[in-house]
Amino acid sequence: MKVIYGLENFKELPKKIVVAIGIFDGVHLGHKSIIESAIKRAKTLKGKSAVITFKPHPLKVLQPNKPIPLLMSTTHRIRLIDRLGVDLCLVLKFNKRLSNLSPRHFINKILIDKFKASEICVGSDFIFGKNGSGNVNLLKKFGRRYGFKVSVIPMVRIGGRTVSSTLIRNLVMKGRFKEASRMLGRPVTIFGTVVKGAHRGKILGYPTANIDPHHEAIPPSGVYAVRVRLKKKRYGGALFIGKRRTFGESEPVIEAHIFSFSSLIYGEHIEVEFVKKLREAKKFPSHQELVEQIKKDDIAIRKILSRLSFTF
């Protein structure tokens, strides 16, 4: 998939383009339905499929004092969009200037002048233009005027609830992984970069990879059985989220002990898949008692992963 950052770097493609538009935070089943519809239509038309998405999330600009905990970074989002088989992804910088475009100018400037889109696929809740004043009905009206087709993809419902990024964020932050995974269509993960830590784990005999997450929707504190994806390989492991109160530290950390792994990986991207929560985070009276608990955690997590036929 070709990725283009900024409208100024986009050059018109010679083939017919079917465009899916959205923020797509989480790339959940509802998003996949929209994007896969665009891919299918592009193949039918013997054209190209494209996704238009935005960075940062529009609410980060429009409501800066009301933070929104994102499910994933732009990098991770693009990776997942790529896996769906899209030909082109255009990442537009969302700023005040873009937010002030009227619906008509948004259509003309992006979809007509640049993309010359043959067809546009959006969700039924799609809004665009200044103050969100454009909706799917207006988009269809522009389509009739400018000669492009509009496909409105219905919302996906699971268990009587509409799949949405907002709902999934809430589920992840409450640790309700089974429900969140059903809506994502894949396991809940943390994606981030390995950074240097205080080497507490190494001192205790259980070295850890400290993770700087690329997103903000973080599960509750505790100890988890996990599967780790690193450099295209998978490992079993234990993940700790929380404050290291045994050491008197107040800053929360995310650190993974990776089974059968000892290489230095600072600066590497890492993805950690949640399997099961083992216990709550707690303060221990001494370092030795913490080590004894870590040993018990290690045994318990290996048993959990072995029941899943996972080797490590």
ChimeraX commands (.cxc) that place a marker at each C-alpha (Angstrom):
marker #1 position 0.00,0.00,0.00 radius 0.5
marker #1 position 1.27,3.44,-0.90 radius 0.5
marker #1 position 1.01,5.95,1.94 radius 0.5
marker #1 position 0.90,9.69,1.24 radius 0.5
marker #1 position 1.05,12.34,3.96 radius 0.5
marker #1 position -0.57,15.61,2.97 radius 0.5
marker #1 position -2.78,16.57,0.05 radius 0.5
marker #1 position 0.07,18.56,-1.50 radius 0.5
marker #1 position 2.02,15.33,-2.02 radius 0.5
marker #1 position -0.81,13.52,-3.76 radius 0.5
marker #1 position -0.68,13.10,-7.53 radius 0.5
marker #1 position -3.71,12.07,-9.52 radius 0.5
marker #1 position -3.93,8.34,-10.22 radius 0.5
marker #1 position -4.72,7.26,-13.79 radius 0.5
marker #1 position -7.31,4.65,-12.82 radius 0.5
marker #1 position -10.76,4.97,-11.33 radius 0.5
marker #1 position -10.59,5.42,-7.54 radius 0.5
marker #1 position -13.03,4.17,-4.93 radius 0.5
marker #1 position -12.45,6.03,-1.67 radius 0.5
marker #1 position -13.29,5.08,1.91 radius 0.5
marker #1 position -13.24,8.07,4.26 radius 0.5
marker #1 position -12.99,8.01,8.03 radius 0.5
marker #1 position -10.83,8.35,11.12 radius 0.5
marker #1 position -10.85,4.57,11.65 radius 0.5
marker #1 position -9.40,4.61,15.19 radius 0.5
marker #1 position -9.13,0.95,16.12 radius 0.5
marker #1 position -9.89,-0.32,12.59 radius 0.5
marker #1 position -12.77,-2.31,14.12 radius 0.5
marker #1 position -15.33,-4.48,12.32 radius 0.5
marker #1 position -17.42,-1.46,11.35 radius 0.5
marker #1 position -14.39,0.23,9.79 radius 0.5
marker #1 position -13.36,-2.98,8.04 radius 0.5
marker #1 position -16.82,-3.22,6.49 radius 0.5
marker #1 position -16.43,0.26,4.97 radius 0.5
marker #1 position -12.86,-0.27,3.74 radius 0.5
marker #1 position -13.52,-3.75,2.34 radius 0.5
marker #1 position -16.54,-2.39,0.47 radius 0.5
marker #1 position -14.25,0.14,-1.22 radius 0.5
marker #1 position -11.75,-2.60,-2.10 radius 0.5
marker #1 position -14.47,-4.80,-3.57 radius 0.5
marker #1 position -15.97,-1.97,-5.65 radius 0.5
marker #1 position -12.52,-0.93,-6.92 radius 0.5
marker #1 position -11.87,-4.47,-8.14 radius 0.5
marker #1 position -15.26,-4.54,-9.86 radius 0.5
marker #1 position -14.45,-1.26,-11.62 radius 0.5
marker #1 position -10.88,-2.42,-12.33 radius 0.5
marker #1 position -9.66,0.66,-10.51 radius 0.5
marker #1 position -7.79,1.50,-7.30 radius 0.5
marker #1 position -8.96,1.49,-3.70 radius 0.5
marker #1 position -8.02,4.35,-1.42 radius 0.5
marker #1 position -8.51,5.37,2.20 radius 0.5
marker #1 position -8.58,8.97,3.38 radius 0.5
marker #1 position -7.90,9.33,7.08 radius 0.5
marker #1 position -6.76,12.09,9.41 radius 0.5
marker #1 position -3.93,12.95,11.78 radius 0.5
marker #1 position -4.38,13.96,14.54 radius 0.5
marker #1 position -7.85,12.81,15.55 radius 0.5
marker #1 position -10.22,15.74,14.76 radius 0.5
marker #1 position -11.38,15.99,18.39 radius 0.5
marker #1 position -7.77,16.67,19.44 radius 0.5
marker #1 position -8.07,19.91,17.45 radius 0.5
marker #1 position -11.74,20.74,17.93 radius 0.5
marker #1 position -11.91,19.89,21.64 radius 0.5
marker #1 position -8.33,20.14,22.95 radius 0.5
marker #1 position -9.47,20.44,26.56 radius 0.5
marker #1 position -11.46,17.21,26.34 radius 0.5
marker #1 position -8.82,14.52,25.70 radius 0.5
marker #1 position -9.87,11.42,23.81 radius 0.5
marker #1 position -7.95,8.20,24.63 radius 0.5
marker #1 position -7.08,6.81,21.21 radius 0.5
marker #1 position -7.08,3.08,20.56 radius 0.5
marker #1 position -4.02,3.27,18.34 radius 0.5
marker #1 position -1.39,5.49,16.76 radius 0.5
marker #1 position -1.51,6.57,13.12 radius 0.5
marker #1 position 1.37,4.16,12.38 radius 0.5
marker #1 position -0.52,1.19,13.81 radius 0.5
marker #1 position -3.73,2.26,12.09 radius 0.5
marker #1 position -1.96,2.40,8.72 radius 0.5
marker #1 position -0.47,-1.07,9.29 radius 0.5
marker #1 position -3.92,-2.56,9.83 radius 0.5
marker #1 position -5.41,-0.72,6.84 radius 0.5
marker #1 position -2.55,-2.05,4.73 radius 0.5
marker #1 position -3.31,-5.62,5.83 radius 0.5
marker #1 position -6.82,-5.28,4.40 radius 0.5
marker #1 position -5.39,-4.87,0.89 radius 0.5
marker #1 position -5.90,-1.15,0.20 radius 0.5
marker #1 position -3.91,0.33,-2.70 radius 0.5
marker #1 position -3.45,3.87,-1.37 radius 0.5
marker #1 position -3.79,5.67,1.96 radius 0.5
marker #1 position -3.87,9.46,2.14 radius 0.5
marker #1 position -3.26,10.88,5.62 radius 0.5
marker #1 position -4.57,14.43,5.86 radius 0.5
marker #1 position -3.28,16.77,8.55 radius 0.5
marker #1 position -6.34,17.80,10.51 radius 0.5
marker #1 position -5.98,21.43,11.57 radius 0.5
marker #1 position -8.12,24.53,11.94 radius 0.5
marker #1 position -7.84,25.28,8.23 radius 0.5
marker #1 position -9.18,21.88,7.22 radius 0.5
marker #1 position -11.87,21.98,9.90 radius 0.5
marker #1 position -13.15,25.30,8.52 radius 0.5
marker #1 position -13.74,23.97,4.99 radius 0.5
marker #1 position -17.41,23.95,4.08 radius 0.5
marker #1 position -18.84,20.60,2.93 radius 0.5
marker #1 position -18.81,21.82,-0.68 radius 0.5
marker #1 position -15.17,22.95,-0.50 radius 0.5
marker #1 position -14.17,19.67,1.15 radius 0.5
marker #1 position -15.75,17.73,-1.71 radius 0.5
marker #1 position -14.30,19.98,-4.42 radius 0.5
marker #1 position -10.80,20.36,-2.99 radius 0.5
marker #1 position -10.20,16.72,-2.04 radius 0.5
marker #1 position -12.56,14.32,-3.75 radius 0.5
marker #1 position -13.07,16.12,-7.06 radius 0.5
marker #1 position -9.96,18.18,-7.82 radius 0.5
marker #1 position -7.43,15.71,-6.43 radius 0.5
marker #1 position -8.96,12.25,-6.38 radius 0.5
marker #1 position -11.54,12.51,-9.12 radius 0.5
marker #1 position -13.28,9.76,-7.16 radius 0.5
marker #1 position -15.59,7.38,-9.00 radius 0.5
marker #1 position -17.20,6.16,-5.81 radius 0.5
marker #1 position -17.09,7.01,-2.11 radius 0.5
marker #1 position -17.75,4.57,0.74 radius 0.5
marker #1 position -18.64,5.92,4.17 radius 0.5
marker #1 position -20.40,4.82,7.34 radius 0.5
marker #1 position -24.00,5.84,7.97 radius 0.5
marker #1 position -22.85,8.24,10.72 radius 0.5
marker #1 position -20.33,10.03,8.47 radius 0.5
marker #1 position -20.15,13.82,8.83 radius 0.5
marker #1 position -17.82,16.30,7.14 radius 0.5
marker #1 position -17.19,20.00,6.64 radius 0.5
marker #1 position -17.21,22.88,9.08 radius 0.5
marker #1 position -19.00,22.07,12.36 radius 0.5
marker #1 position -19.87,18.64,10.95 radius 0.5
marker #1 position -22.54,20.27,8.81 radius 0.5
marker #1 position -22.30,17.70,6.01 radius 0.5
marker #1 position -23.86,14.24,6.28 radius 0.5
marker #1 position -24.50,11.26,3.99 radius 0.5
marker #1 position -27.58,12.85,2.45 radius 0.5
marker #1 position -25.60,15.94,1.47 radius 0.5
marker #1 position -22.77,13.73,0.21 radius 0.5
marker #1 position -25.25,11.90,-2.04 radius 0.5
marker #1 position -26.55,15.23,-3.31 radius 0.5
marker #1 position -23.00,16.27,-4.26 radius 0.5
marker #1 position -22.52,12.85,-5.85 radius 0.5
marker #1 position -25.46,13.41,-8.17 radius 0.5
marker #1 position -24.13,16.87,-9.03 radius 0.5
marker #1 position -20.49,15.90,-9.64 radius 0.5
marker #1 position -20.95,12.38,-10.99 radius 0.5
marker #1 position -19.65,10.10,-8.25 radius 0.5
marker #1 position -21.52,7.27,-6.54 radius 0.5
marker #1 position -21.95,7.18,-2.75 radius 0.5
marker #1 position -22.17,3.86,-0.90 radius 0.5
marker #1 position -23.38,4.17,2.69 radius 0.5
marker #1 position -22.30,1.16,4.73 radius 0.5
marker #1 position -24.58,0.17,7.64 radius 0.5
marker #1 position -23.27,0.14,11.18 radius 0.5
marker #1 position -22.15,-3.27,12.48 radius 0.5
marker #1 position -23.97,-4.57,15.55 radius 0.5
marker #1 position -22.74,-7.26,17.95 radius 0.5
marker #1 position -24.71,-8.47,20.95 radius 0.5
marker #1 position -27.33,-5.78,20.43 radius 0.5
marker #1 position -24.77,-2.97,20.51 radius 0.5
marker #1 position -23.43,-0.83,17.67 radius 0.5
marker #1 position -19.70,-1.31,17.19 radius 0.5
marker #1 position -17.92,2.02,17.73 radius 0.5
marker #1 position -14.48,3.29,18.70 radius 0.5
marker #1 position -15.99,5.00,21.76 radius 0.5
marker #1 position -17.53,1.78,23.05 radius 0.5
marker #1 position -14.33,-0.19,22.43 radius 0.5
marker #1 position -12.23,2.43,24.24 radius 0.5
marker #1 position -14.45,2.08,27.29 radius 0.5
marker #1 position -14.29,-1.73,27.17 radius 0.5
marker #1 position -10.47,-1.76,26.86 radius 0.5
marker #1 position -10.00,0.71,29.71 radius 0.5
marker #1 position -12.24,-1.45,31.90 radius 0.5
marker #1 position -10.31,-4.61,30.99 radius 0.5
marker #1 position -13.26,-6.23,29.23 radius 0.5
marker #1 position -11.08,-7.79,26.54 radius 0.5
marker #1 position -13.45,-10.48,25.32 radius 0.5
marker #1 position -16.14,-7.96,24.38 radius 0.5
marker #1 position -13.62,-5.53,22.89 radius 0.5
marker #1 position -11.96,-8.29,20.84 radius 0.5
marker #1 position -15.31,-9.33,19.34 radius 0.5
marker #1 position -15.86,-5.77,18.12 radius 0.5
marker #1 position -12.30,-5.31,16.89 radius 0.5
marker #1 position -12.30,-8.65,15.10 radius 0.5
marker #1 position -8.90,-9.41,16.64 radius 0.5
marker #1 position -7.27,-9.51,20.10 radius 0.5
marker #1 position -6.77,-6.37,22.17 radius 0.5
marker #1 position -3.12,-5.27,22.05 radius 0.5
marker #1 position -0.73,-2.60,23.22 radius 0.5
marker #1 position 1.52,-1.27,20.46 radius 0.5
marker #1 position 4.56,0.84,21.32 radius 0.5
marker #1 position 8.31,1.34,21.40 radius 0.5
marker #1 position 10.75,-0.35,23.78 radius 0.5
marker #1 position 12.51,2.28,25.90 radius 0.5
marker #1 position 15.10,2.23,28.65 radius 0.5
marker #1 position 13.76,1.79,32.17 radius 0.5
marker #1 position 15.15,1.58,35.70 radius 0.5
marker #1 position 16.34,-2.04,35.19 radius 0.5
marker #1 position 14.29,-3.16,38.20 radius 0.5
marker #1 position 13.32,-6.41,36.51 radius 0.5
marker #1 position 16.89,-7.30,35.62 radius 0.5
marker #1 position 18.01,-6.73,39.20 radius 0.5
marker #1 position 15.24,-9.06,40.40 radius 0.5
marker #1 position 16.20,-11.72,37.86 radius 0.5
marker #1 position 13.30,-11.06,35.51 radius 0.5
marker #1 position 14.41,-8.52,32.86 radius 0.5
marker #1 position 11.60,-6.56,31.25 radius 0.5
marker #1 position 11.02,-4.51,28.12 radius 0.5
marker #1 position 9.64,-1.11,29.13 radius 0.5
marker #1 position 7.03,0.02,26.63 radius 0.5
marker #1 position 6.18,3.56,25.60 radius 0.5
marker #1 position 2.68,3.06,24.15 radius 0.5
marker #1 position 1.68,4.80,20.92 radius 0.5
marker #1 position -1.92,5.16,22.07 radius 0.5
marker #1 position -3.84,6.25,25.13 radius 0.5
marker #1 position -6.58,3.69,25.78 radius 0.5
marker #1 position -4.68,1.59,28.32 radius 0.5
marker #1 position -6.19,-1.35,30.24 radius 0.5
marker #1 position -6.39,-1.30,34.05 radius 0.5
marker #1 position -3.32,-1.90,36.21 radius 0.5
marker #1 position -2.39,-5.48,36.99 radius 0.5
marker #1 position -0.39,-8.50,35.86 radius 0.5
marker #1 position -1.41,-10.19,32.60 radius 0.5
marker #1 position -0.59,-13.30,30.60 radius 0.5
marker #1 position 0.33,-12.04,27.13 radius 0.5
marker #1 position 1.67,-12.94,23.73 radius 0.5
marker #1 position 4.35,-10.66,22.34 radius 0.5
marker #1 position 4.99,-9.81,18.69 radius 0.5
marker #1 position 8.50,-8.60,18.08 radius 0.5
marker #1 position 10.52,-8.54,14.86 radius 0.5
marker #1 position 7.94,-10.76,13.12 radius 0.5
marker #1 position 8.25,-13.43,15.84 radius 0.5
marker #1 position 5.89,-14.34,18.67 radius 0.5
marker #1 position 6.76,-15.05,22.30 radius 0.5
marker #1 position 4.90,-15.77,25.50 radius 0.5
marker #1 position 5.28,-13.35,28.38 radius 0.5
marker #1 position 4.01,-11.51,31.43 radius 0.5
marker #1 position 2.93,-7.88,31.35 radius 0.5
marker #1 position 2.77,-5.47,34.26 radius 0.5
marker #1 position 0.76,-2.24,34.10 radius 0.5
marker #1 position 0.82,0.11,37.05 radius 0.5
marker #1 position 2.96,1.84,39.65 radius 0.5
marker #1 position 5.96,0.05,41.13 radius 0.5
marker #1 position 4.87,0.82,44.67 radius 0.5
marker #1 position 7.23,-1.76,46.21 radius 0.5
marker #1 position 10.04,0.56,45.09 radius 0.5
marker #1 position 8.22,3.71,46.19 radius 0.5
marker #1 position 7.67,4.87,42.61 radius 0.5
marker #1 position 4.56,6.83,41.65 radius 0.5
marker #1 position 4.90,6.94,37.85 radius 0.5
marker #1 position 2.90,4.21,36.07 radius 0.5
marker #1 position 4.82,1.87,33.78 radius 0.5
marker #1 position 4.08,-0.80,31.19 radius 0.5
marker #1 position 6.70,-3.54,31.15 radius 0.5
marker #1 position 6.83,-7.01,29.61 radius 0.5
marker #1 position 8.91,-9.98,30.70 radius 0.5
marker #1 position 9.37,-11.95,27.46 radius 0.5
marker #1 position 9.90,-15.69,27.84 radius 0.5
marker #1 position 12.96,-17.26,26.17 radius 0.5
marker #1 position 14.29,-13.89,25.07 radius 0.5
marker #1 position 17.36,-11.93,26.16 radius 0.5
marker #1 position 18.33,-9.53,23.33 radius 0.5
marker #1 position 18.56,-5.75,23.69 radius 0.5
marker #1 position 15.65,-4.24,21.78 radius 0.5
marker #1 position 15.65,-0.54,22.68 radius 0.5
marker #1 position 13.90,1.47,19.99 radius 0.5
marker #1 position 12.11,-1.55,18.50 radius 0.5
marker #1 position 8.36,-1.61,17.90 radius 0.5
marker #1 position 6.55,-4.16,20.04 radius 0.5
marker #1 position 2.97,-5.40,20.11 radius 0.5
marker #1 position 1.57,-7.16,23.18 radius 0.5
marker #1 position -1.63,-9.20,22.98 radius 0.5
marker #1 position -3.68,-9.64,26.14 radius 0.5
marker #1 position -4.60,-13.23,26.96 radius 0.5
marker #1 position -5.80,-13.14,30.57 radius 0.5
marker #1 position -5.51,-11.01,33.67 radius 0.5
marker #1 position -3.69,-12.90,36.42 radius 0.5
marker #1 position -3.94,-10.55,39.40 radius 0.5
marker #1 position -4.12,-6.95,40.56 radius 0.5
marker #1 position -1.01,-4.83,41.05 radius 0.5
marker #1 position -0.01,-4.61,44.70 radius 0.5
marker #1 position 2.71,-3.33,47.02 radius 0.5
marker #1 position 4.91,-5.97,48.66 radius 0.5
marker #1 position 6.58,-5.58,52.08 radius 0.5
marker #1 position 10.00,-6.48,50.64 radius 0.5
marker #1 position 11.83,-7.06,47.36 radius 0.5
marker #1 position 12.21,-10.75,48.25 radius 0.5
marker #1 position 8.45,-11.20,48.62 radius 0.5
marker #1 position 7.98,-9.50,45.26 radius 0.5
marker #1 position 10.44,-11.96,43.68 radius 0.5
marker #1 position 8.57,-14.90,45.20 radius 0.5
marker #1 position 5.30,-13.59,43.74 radius 0.5
marker #1 position 6.91,-13.05,40.33 radius 0.5
marker #1 position 8.05,-16.71,40.37 radius 0.5
marker #1 position 4.46,-17.79,41.05 radius 0.5
marker #1 position 3.19,-15.47,38.31 radius 0.5
marker #1 position 5.71,-16.93,35.86 radius 0.5
marker #1 position 4.54,-20.49,36.52 radius 0.5
marker #1 position 0.85,-19.56,36.34 radius 0.5
marker #1 position 1.23,-17.64,33.08 radius 0.5
marker #1 position 3.18,-20.42,31.42 radius 0.5
marker #1 position 0.35,-22.82,32.32 radius 0.5
marker #1 position -2.24,-20.41,30.87 radius 0.5
marker #1 position -0.33,-20.07,27.61 radius 0.5
marker #1 position 0.40,-23.80,27.35 radius 0.5
marker #1 position -3.34,-24.50,27.48 radius 0.5
marker #1 position -3.57,-22.40,24.33 radius 0.5
marker #1 position -0.94,-24.65,22.68 radius 0.5
marker #1 position 1.45,-21.70,22.69 radius 0.5
marker #1 position 5.13,-22.66,22.77 radius 0.5
marker #1 position 7.86,-20.53,24.36 radius 0.5
marker link #1:1,2 radius 0.2
marker link #1:2,3 radius 0.2
marker link #1:3,4 radius 0.2
marker link #1:4,5 radius 0.2
marker link #1:5,6 radius 0.2
marker link #1:6,7 radius 0.2
marker link #1:7,8 radius 0.2
marker link #1:8,9 radius 0.2
marker link #1:9,10 radius 0.2
marker link #1:10,11 radius 0.2
marker link #1:11,12 radius 0.2
marker link #1:12,13 radius 0.2
marker link #1:13,14 radius 0.2
marker link #1:14,15 radius 0.2
marker link #1:15,16 radius 0.2
marker link #1:16,17 radius 0.2
marker link #1:17,18 radius 0.2
marker link #1:18,19 radius 0.2
marker link #1:19,20 radius 0.2
marker link #1:20,21 radius 0.2
marker link #1:21,22 radius 0.2
marker link #1:22,23 radius 0.2
marker link #1:23,24 radius 0.2
marker link #1:24,25 radius 0.2
marker link #1:25,26 radius 0.2
marker link #1:26,27 radius 0.2
marker link #1:27,28 radius 0.2
marker link #1:28,29 radius 0.2
marker link #1:29,30 radius 0.2
marker link #1:30,31 radius 0.2
marker link #1:31,32 radius 0.2
marker link #1:32,33 radius 0.2
marker link #1:33,34 radius 0.2
marker link #1:34,35 radius 0.2
marker link #1:35,36 radius 0.2
marker link #1:36,37 radius 0.2
marker link #1:37,38 radius 0.2
marker link #1:38,39 radius 0.2
marker link #1:39,40 radius 0.2
marker link #1:40,41 radius 0.2
marker link #1:41,42 radius 0.2
marker link #1:42,43 radius 0.2
marker link #1:43,44 radius 0.2
marker link #1:44,45 radius 0.2
marker link #1:45,46 radius 0.2
marker link #1:46,47 radius 0.2
marker link #1:47,48 radius 0.2
marker link #1:48,49 radius 0.2
marker link #1:49,50 radius 0.2
marker link #1:50,51 radius 0.2
marker link #1:51,52 radius 0.2
marker link #1:52,53 radius 0.2
marker link #1:53,54 radius 0.2
marker link #1:54,55 radius 0.2
marker link #1:55,56 radius 0.2
marker link #1:56,57 radius 0.2
marker link #1:57,58 radius 0.2
marker link #1:58,59 radius 0.2
marker link #1:59,60 radius 0.2
marker link #1:60,61 radius 0.2
marker link #1:61,62 radius 0.2
marker link #1:62,63 radius 0.2
marker link #1:63,64 radius 0.2
marker link #1:64,65 radius 0.2
marker link #1:65,66 radius 0.2
marker link #1:66,67 radius 0.2
marker link #1:67,68 radius 0.2
marker link #1:68,69 radius 0.2
marker link #1:69,70 radius 0.2
marker link #1:70,71 radius 0.2
marker link #1:71,72 radius 0.2
marker link #1:72,73 radius 0.2
marker link #1:73,74 radius 0.2
marker link #1:74,75 radius 0.2
marker link #1:75,76 radius 0.2
marker link #1:76,77 radius 0.2
marker link #1:77,78 radius 0.2
marker link #1:78,79 radius 0.2
marker link #1:79,80 radius 0.2
marker link #1:80,81 radius 0.2
marker link #1:81,82 radius 0.2
marker link #1:82,83 radius 0.2
marker link #1:83,84 radius 0.2
marker link #1:84,85 radius 0.2
marker link #1:85,86 radius 0.2
marker link #1:86,87 radius 0.2
marker link #1:87,88 radius 0.2
marker link #1:88,89 radius 0.2
marker link #1:89,90 radius 0.2
marker link #1:90,91 radius 0.2
marker link #1:91,92 radius 0.2
marker link #1:92,93 radius 0.2
marker link #1:93,94 radius 0.2
marker link #1:94,95 radius 0.2
marker link #1:95,96 radius 0.2
marker link #1:96,97 radius 0.2
marker link #1:97,98 radius 0.2
marker link #1:98,99 radius 0.2
marker link #1:99,100 radius 0.2
marker link #1:100,101 radius 0.2
marker link #1:101,102 radius 0.2
marker link #1:102,103 radius 0.2
marker link #1:103,104 radius 0.2
marker link #1:104,105 radius 0.2
marker link #1:105,106 radius 0.2
marker link #1:106,107 radius 0.2
marker link #1:107,108 radius 0.2
marker link #1:108,109 radius 0.2
marker link #1:109,110 radius 0.2
marker link #1:110,111 radius 0.2
marker link #1:111,112 radius 0.2
marker link #1:112,113 radius 0.2
marker link #1:113,114 radius 0.2
marker link #1:114,115 radius 0.2
marker link #1:115,116 radius 0.2
marker link #1:116,117 radius 0.2
marker link #1:117,118 radius 0.2
marker link #1:118,119 radius 0.2
marker link #1:119,120 radius 0.2
marker link #1:120,121 radius 0.2
marker link #1:121,122 radius 0.2
marker link #1:122,123 radius 0.2
marker link #1:123,124 radius 0.2
marker link #1:124,125 radius 0.2
marker link #1:125,126 radius 0.2
marker link #1:126,127 radius 0.2
marker link #1:127,128 radius 0.2
marker link #1:128,129 radius 0.2
marker link #1:129,130 radius 0.2
marker link #1:130,131 radius 0.2
marker link #1:131,132 radius 0.2
marker link #1:132,133 radius 0.2
marker link #1:133,134 radius 0.2
marker link #1:134,135 radius 0.2
marker link #1:135,136 radius 0.2
marker link #1:136,137 radius 0.2
marker link #1:137,138 radius 0.2
marker link #1:138,139 radius 0.2
marker link #1:139,140 radius 0.2
marker link #1:140,141 radius 0.2
marker link #1:141,142 radius 0.2
marker link #1:142,143 radius 0.2
marker link #1:143,144 radius 0.2
marker link #1:144,145 radius 0.2
marker link #1:145,146 radius 0.2
marker link #1:146,147 radius 0.2
marker link #1:147,148 radius 0.2
marker link #1:148,149 radius 0.2
marker link #1:149,150 radius 0.2
marker link #1:150,151 radius 0.2
marker link #1:151,152 radius 0.2
marker link #1:152,153 radius 0.2
marker link #1:153,154 radius 0.2
marker link #1:154,155 radius 0.2
marker link #1:155,156 radius 0.2
marker link #1:156,157 radius 0.2
marker link #1:157,158 radius 0.2
marker link #1:158,159 radius 0.2
marker link #1:159,160 radius 0.2
marker link #1:160,161 radius 0.2
marker link #1:161,162 radius 0.2
marker link #1:162,163 radius 0.2
marker link #1:163,164 radius 0.2
marker link #1:164,165 radius 0.2
marker link #1:165,166 radius 0.2
marker link #1:166,167 radius 0.2
marker link #1:167,168 radius 0.2
marker link #1:168,169 radius 0.2
marker link #1:169,170 radius 0.2
marker link #1:170,171 radius 0.2
marker link #1:171,172 radius 0.2
marker link #1:172,173 radius 0.2
marker link #1:173,174 radius 0.2
marker link #1:174,175 radius 0.2
marker link #1:175,176 radius 0.2
marker link #1:176,177 radius 0.2
marker link #1:177,178 radius 0.2
marker link #1:178,179 radius 0.2
marker link #1:179,180 radius 0.2
marker link #1:180,181 radius 0.2
marker link #1:181,182 radius 0.2
marker link #1:182,183 radius 0.2
marker link #1:183,184 radius 0.2
marker link #1:184,185 radius 0.2
marker link #1:185,186 radius 0.2
marker link #1:186,187 radius 0.2
marker link #1:187,188 radius 0.2
marker link #1:188,189 radius 0.2
marker link #1:189,190 radius 0.2
marker link #1:190,191 radius 0.2
marker link #1:191,192 radius 0.2
marker link #1:192,193 radius 0.2
marker link #1:193,194 radius 0.2
marker link #1:194,195 radius 0.2
marker link #1:195,196 radius 0.2
marker link #1:196,197 radius 0.2
marker link #1:197,198 radius 0.2
marker link #1:198,199 radius 0.2
marker link #1:199,200 radius 0.2
marker link #1:200,201 radius 0.2
marker link #1:201,202 radius 0.2
marker link #1:202,203 radius 0.2
marker link #1:203,204 radius 0.2
marker link #1:204,205 radius 0.2
marker link #1:205,206 radius 0.2
marker link #1:206,207 radius 0.2
marker link #1:207,208 radius 0.2
marker link #1:208,209 radius 0.2
marker link #1:209,210 radius 0.2
marker link #1:210,211 radius 0.2
marker link #1:211,212 radius 0.2
marker link #1:212,213 radius 0.2
marker link #1:213,214 radius 0.2
marker link #1:214,215 radius 0.2
marker link #1:215,216 radius 0.2
marker link #1:216,217 radius 0.2
marker link #1:217,218 radius 0.2
marker link #1:218,219 radius 0.2
marker link #1:219,220 radius 0.2
marker link #1:220,221 radius 0.2
marker link #1:221,222 radius 0.2
marker link #1:222,223 radius 0.2
marker link #1:223,224 radius 0.2
marker link #1:224,225 radius 0.2
marker link #1:225,226 radius 0.2
marker link #1:226,227 radius 0.2
marker link #1:227,228 radius 0.2
marker link #1:228,229 radius 0.2
marker link #1:229,230 radius 0.2
marker link #1:230,231 radius 0.2
marker link #1:231,232 radius 0.2
marker link #1:232,233 radius 0.2
marker link #1:233,234 radius 0.2
marker link #1:234,235 radius 0.2
marker link #1:235,236 radius 0.2
marker link #1:236,237 radius 0.2
marker link #1:237,238 radius 0.2
marker link #1:238,239 radius 0.2
marker link #1:239,240 radius 0.2
marker link #1:240,241 radius 0.2
marker link #1:241,242 radius 0.2
marker link #1:242,243 radius 0.2
marker link #1:243,244 radius 0.2
marker link #1:244,245 radius 0.2
marker link #1:245,246 radius 0.2
marker link #1:246,247 radius 0.2
marker link #1:247,248 radius 0.2
marker link #1:248,249 radius 0.2
marker link #1:249,250 radius 0.2
marker link #1:250,251 radius 0.2
marker link #1:251,252 radius 0.2
marker link #1:252,253 radius 0.2
marker link #1:253,254 radius 0.2
marker link #1:254,255 radius 0.2
marker link #1:255,256 radius 0.2
marker link #1:256,257 radius 0.2
marker link #1:257,258 radius 0.2
marker link #1:258,259 radius 0.2
marker link #1:259,260 radius 0.2
marker link #1:260,261 radius 0.2
marker link #1:261,262 radius 0.2
marker link #1:262,263 radius 0.2
marker link #1:263,264 radius 0.2
marker link #1:264,265 radius 0.2
marker link #1:265,266 radius 0.2
marker link #1:266,267 radius 0.2
marker link #1:267,268 radius 0.2
marker link #1:268,269 radius 0.2
marker link #1:269,270 radius 0.2
marker link #1:270,271 radius 0.2
marker link #1:271,272 radius 0.2
marker link #1:272,273 radius 0.2
marker link #1:273,274 radius 0.2
marker link #1:274,275 radius 0.2
marker link #1:275,276 radius 0.2
marker link #1:276,277 radius 0.2
marker link #1:277,278 radius 0.2
marker link #1:278,279 radius 0.2
marker link #1:279,280 radius 0.2
marker link #1:280,281 radius 0.2
marker link #1:281,282 radius 0.2
marker link #1:282,283 radius 0.2
marker link #1:283,284 radius 0.2
marker link #1:284,285 radius 0.2
marker link #1:285,286 radius 0.2
marker link #1:286,287 radius 0.2
marker link #1:287,288 radius 0.2
marker link #1:288,289 radius 0.2
marker link #1:289,290 radius 0.2
marker link #1:290,291 radius 0.2
marker link #1:291,292 radius 0.2
marker link #1:292,293 radius 0.2
marker link #1:293,294 radius 0.2
marker link #1:294,295 radius 0.2
marker link #1:295,296 radius 0.2
marker link #1:296,297 radius 0.2
marker link #1:297,298 radius 0.2
marker link #1:298,299 radius 0.2
marker link #1:299,300 radius 0.2
marker link #1:300,301 radius 0.2
marker link #1:301,302 radius 0.2
marker link #1:302,303 radius 0.2
marker link #1:303,304 radius 0.2
marker link #1:304,305 radius 0.2
marker link #1:305,306 radius 0.2
marker link #1:306,307 radius 0.2
marker link #1:307,308 radius 0.2
marker link #1:308,309 radius 0.2
marker link #1:309,310 radius 0.2
marker link #1:310,311 radius 0.2
marker link #1:311,312 radius 0.2
view
